Amino acid sequence: MATDYTRYISPLSERYASEEMQYIFSREKKFRTWRKLWIALAETERELGLPITEEQIQELRSHAEDINYKEAEAREKVVRHDVMSHIYAYGLQCPKAKGIIHLGATSCYVGDNTDLILMTEALRLVRTRLVNVIAKLASFAQRYRELPTLAFTHFQPAQPTTVGKRATLWINELMLDLEDLNHCLSTIKLLGCKGTTGTQASFQELFDGDSEKIRKIDPMIAEKMGFSACVPVSGQTYSRKTDTRVLNVLAGIAQSAHKFSNDIRLLQHLKEIEEPFEKTQIGSSAMAYKRNPMRCERMASLADYVMSDVMNPMLVASTQWFERTLDDSANKRLSVPEGFLAVDGILQLYLNVADGLVVYPRVIEKRLMAELPFMATENIMMDAVKAGGDRQELHEKIRRLSMEAGRSIKEEGKENDLLERIAADPAFKLPPEALKKTLEPKRYIGRSGEQVEEYLREVVDPVLKEYQAVLGEKAEIQV
């Protein structure tokens, strides 16, 4: 099929999101879920004693998936109501059951319950992506747990760490996101079937005021749809704060991914670690030598979108009137699916980058060794005191020599010669061999390697074991 260049196509579907995530929010998935909900309602009503026959139920089941879209679309142009159009179309296929489709329900029965079902499925897919990224970063952290590297505070040289220890910081933020995601998933409930203002008044009429039967409707529908419960109270809709809670989880993942992408882009500038770069990839239309970190830049760009997208459900939830208004509808159709599509794209990129990070140990070592003499001064001073020096005098000398060496580096572009300056000062009484020993990088990384092993063993591995069945994903980057 030729590409239609005359219509707008969302970049989220064309460039970024996976087929799986796109299907969850597709029209086909939505309308099939509507029919499943109508079947669940009819089954429940029959089981509770309404005059609905098994033949009618079977007729509904037989057309649960072969949706007659043309009839529904034609009807919607006439009645301007999507739910009523699909009830009409379903009734054309099920003439024996058309009179009991949607019995006692309002539009939000299919609309809202479907939204909750789709968000639940989408969160599970996001969780799969998330744990796969964690697994890749865990392997990276384990591999480089002992490789010393210059750490930064304020992006200024600070006490060394290791490449693997830095990776655990990325992992830890994703682990927090996983906790939030699981909490959100565990608390999502269906709306159920509560009627136009949440009072179930229509069922009072249908069941002749039998409250015991009416109380069973929601739990029975929830069980049929794979949920543990329905919300205890509602107006016509589920609380729109639910959408805010869900998108807050997505925004949290976006924050973590953005932070990671920033770090990798800075490291790529330093030529210490790079994101994957294809053999035929072009970095710049003008500068042929360039290797731009386009994957991480794309992650950051999508993350900005997701973090700003949270404002949409916030505004919707805060401005709903009483039992419901319809000014949420257009906003929800955009903000919720596109938030998920964007996060799906982010995590695919994250997985791709984490799986293909390129580390340059010699560059890492060179930068660390250029700064290490300054960081070694405390150890040098202690060794000199042991050799008989005066601590206060030595502190002042090291301070002065460090300033001179720093000035030489910055103003004259020379290499760091602090050790040579210290060796030449008789007050330190330390031979060059002793000074060189102070520059062993592993003396300055603390418990970094042990911390990596402990964190992976005690915190990460149990989680990866829990989700072992979904590990092993490979990210597909479309462009």
Secondary structure, DSSP 8 states (H G I E B T S, - for coil): ----TTS---HIIIIIS-HHHHHHTSHHHHHHHHHHHHHHHHHHHHHTT-S--HHHHHHHHHTSS---HHHHHHHHHHH--HHHHHHHHHHHH-TTTGGGTTTT--HHHHHHHHHHHHHHHHHHHHHHHHHHHHHHHHHHHHHTTT-EEEEEETTEEEEEEEHHHHHHHHHHHHHHHHHHHHHHHHH--B--S--SSSS-HHHHHHTTT-HHHHHHHHHHHHHHTT-S-B-SS-SSS--THHHHHHHHHHHHHHHHHHHHHHHHHHHHHTTSEE----TT--S-SS-TT----HHHHHHHHHHHHHHHHTHHHHHHHHT--TT--STTHHHHHHHHHHHHHHHHHHHHHHHHHHHS-EE-HHHHHHHHHHHHHHHTHHHHHHHHHHTT--HHHHHHHHHHHHHHHHHHHHHH-----HHHHHHH-TTS---HHHHHHTT-GGGGSTTHHHHHHHHIIIIIHHHHHHTGGG---------
